[in-house]
């Protein structure tokens, strides 16, 4: 990954920076680039990177920064943030970050499926106003297609082959007659929005095919 000394210095500077801002309690806009809060998925992203660099070696990584990140994550989980009990972004802690303990990972998936999983996709979080069909942003949240593929992968990670296959089949059903996978479908409908195809939807589906079917 590191082509030369300049690359190494750049990465090391980023490591020092993210630790100095105390990422474990630093509010950010999260995966969806919205309200600033402390997000579990954001803590997990940094924690996974620091642990990987520690494992790989060649970088100065403060173990205290890893410990603080793990402690903050344990306090916050299974919530995504103070305002969100569950959120599609939490799946990142299972895949690809792999920073959630198995029992917690199962709880994250169970919470998400119960509250957010729909027929054509997974809503990002309750009362999501993005492409919500109700003017007040209530109860008609859009169904994001890539969430089904992501759930399929996470079930595979958890060793549940039956559920992994079920959600891969659901993800396959979101492919339109033109062979494309859109960003999302409007709540309880077969109408997709205009962001079609969406790279995130299609790449996550390809990843699911590889992880579940080894295609």
Beta strands, then each sheet from edge to edge (+ up, - down):
strand 1: 143-144
strand 2: 184-185
sheet 1: 1+ 2-
end
